[in-house]
Amino acid sequence: MQEEDCYRKVAEEIDSGQQDRALWAWALAESGGDADKTKALYIRRRVDALMVAAKPAAAPPDSELQRLRGELRRQLAAQRKQSFYSVLGVPADSSDVAIAEAIGRISAGATPVGAETRYAIETLGDPAAREHFDRRLLEQLRNPSPPVTAVPPAQQAVAGIHVSGGLKILAGVALVLGLGYLGLGYHKQTSEREIRMKEAELRREELHRKAEIVDRVVDNQKTAIEAATEAQERAAEARERAQLEARMRDDKYRMDQAYRQEQQLAQAEQRRLQAEQSRLQAETRRRDSEAAASTRAIRQQAIQDAIARGNYNEAQRLRNQQY
């Protein structure tokens, strides 16, 4: 599994809420409750664990490295020596997966991790650094430094009386060689200590770089989430505006339809009233015409009756009468 895949998997765990609860609790305690620091610490340790778990499994039992670690375990037990394996509480021939699990348990614990434990985690948590450490430690166990026995002053005095001059010279040479051997041993231990310190410093720098990468990934994810949230909000606002405009158009269309229907009904009513009025007027004219015709017929009959009676004045009056 590549490092990018590990970061992607951890991001998916956080997004889905499926974090390692023990590791998350440790990160929360280390960050003092700060959410961003908690996430950064969790991502850093979780990615390291995934990277360790994704590395090739331990070599088969008959491999040279596994045989070396088996001998290392036996040498540590025989000489009753303490090592980084004792600090982590695992045997020297443990697999890388077992080492990673032990580191995870220690990291998730409530007890603060000391300097020696941190150095043990940094050394044994990296397969390459662990192999280098195992080979160097086994070489030291195979070739232990000879013990230096102090000579009592009384014996030195007696030896000085009885030893001849040549023996004194040989003793002086042996003493110089012994001191030189001790000096070389001390120099070797000092050099190895400096090497371990440099390795630890390089490891810390690597972890610091990884932490920076994690922080950048977290910032990028946060920025992406904020951008996605803003885009979703803009899309939601656009949908609301579109829905509002659609409702306004529908309302306007319905109002226009209702107004047109009212106008059509009013026009139809107006035409009906006009037709009714025309009909009434025609009926009135017809009745007036019939009444006038009836009146003229009656007057004409009265005029004829007056002429028949010889009453010409009455006939003239009827002719002149206005109706």
URPE-V568347 format. One record per residue. RES is the residue in one letter. D_FIRST is the distance of its C-alpha to the first C-alpha in whole Angstrom. Layout:
# URPE-V568347
res->[RES;RES]
d_first->[D_FIRST;D_FIRST]
This chain:
# URPE-V568347
res->[M;Q;E;E;D;C;Y;R;K;V;A;E;E;I;D;S;G;Q;Q;D;R;A;L;W;A;W;A;L;A;E;S;G;G;D;A;D;K;T;K;A;L;Y;I;R;R;R;V;D;A;L;M;V;A;A;K;P;A;A;A;P;P;D;S;E;L;Q;R;L;R;G;E;L;R;R;Q;L;A;A;Q;R;K;Q;S;F;Y;S;V;L;G;V;P;A;D;S;S;D;V;A;I;A;E;A;I;G;R;I;S;A;G;A;T;P;V;G;A;E;T;R;Y;A;I;E;T;L;G;D;P;A;A;R;E;H;F;D;R;R;L;L;E;Q;L;R;N;P;S;P;P;V;T;A;V;P;P;A;Q;Q;A;V;A;G;I;H;V;S;G;G;L;K;I;L;A;G;V;A;L;V;L;G;L;G;Y;L;G;L;G;Y;H;K;Q;T;S;E;R;E;I;R;M;K;E;A;E;L;R;R;E;E;L;H;R;K;A;E;I;V;D;R;V;V;D;N;Q;K;T;A;I;E;A;A;T;E;A;Q;E;R;A;A;E;A;R;E;R;A;Q;L;E;A;R;M;R;D;D;K;Y;R;M;D;Q;A;Y;R;Q;E;Q;Q;L;A;Q;A;E;Q;R;R;L;Q;A;E;Q;S;R;L;Q;A;E;T;R;R;R;D;S;E;A;A;A;S;T;R;A;I;R;Q;Q;A;I;Q;D;A;I;A;R;G;N;Y;N;E;A;Q;R;L;R;N;Q;Q;Y]
d_first->[0;4;7;8;6;7;10;11;10;13;15;15;16;19;20;21;22;20;19;19;23;23;21;22;26;25;24;27;29;28;28;32;31;30;28;26;25;24;21;20;21;19;16;16;16;14;11;12;12;8;7;10;9;6;8;10;13;16;18;21;24;26;24;26;23;24;27;28;26;28;31;30;30;34;35;34;36;39;39;39;36;34;31;27;27;30;29;26;28;26;27;26;24;22;18;15;15;18;18;16;18;21;20;19;22;24;22;23;27;30;31;30;28;31;30;30;27;25;25;25;21;20;21;20;17;16;16;17;20;20;21;24;25;26;27;30;31;31;34;35;36;37;40;41;43;47;49;52;55;57;61;64;66;69;68;67;70;72;70;71;74;74;71;73;72;70;68;67;66;64;63;62;60;58;58;56;54;53;52;50;48;48;47;44;43;43;42;39;38;38;36;33;33;33;30;29;30;28;25;25;26;23;21;23;23;19;19;21;19;16;19;20;17;17;21;21;18;20;23;22;21;24;26;24;25;29;29;28;31;33;33;33;36;38;37;39;42;42;42;45;47;47;48;50;52;52;54;56;57;57;60;61;62;63;66;67;67;69;71;72;73;75;77;77;79;81;82;83;85;87;88;89;91;93;93;95;97;98;99;101;103;104;105;107;109;110;111;113;114;115;117;119;120;121;123;125;126;127;129;130;132;133;135;136;138;139;141;142;144;145;143;142;142;139;138;137;136;133;132;132;130;126;123]
